[in-house]
Amino acid sequence: MKTQLMLTMAAVILPGLAFADDDNASCTKEPQSAWMKPQDAAAQLQEAGYSEVRDIKVSGTCYEIYAFTAKHERAEVYMNPVTAEIVKAEVDD
């Protein structure tokens, strides 16, 4: 019983730890020479429905983008800098 509880807890907690430390964020294995330009990443994010991109940083192998949602909520978005896939998005209430 305890073993099953421990496994269930690990299944819930461990995936969240992948982004617990921004320096360990992993989006791509491609070299930075293959990455899209930050302004292109901002344009891709706006096409995905976000507005007013405030800042773009490199975090690990991701772009960490600070923007607003269409509802004007602050968002922190981690984007694959090669494919423009949104890997994680945190939205403030």
C-alpha angles and dihedrals in degrees: 000000000000091000092054091048091050091049092049092050091048091051090054100040105037099062090055091053091066088079099030089105114039091210089066095052109129122195106145143007092212118113118254089253087071095050122108117247115269091245089055089051089051090051091050090050091051090050087055089059104268122125139202104021106211105182141356123204135172110246113180104308094334138083108242105207127190112204144132128260122235086265090056094251117146113252136189109203129189111206133186101242093212104044100023089232112157103234097180137357127191115194123193116228 
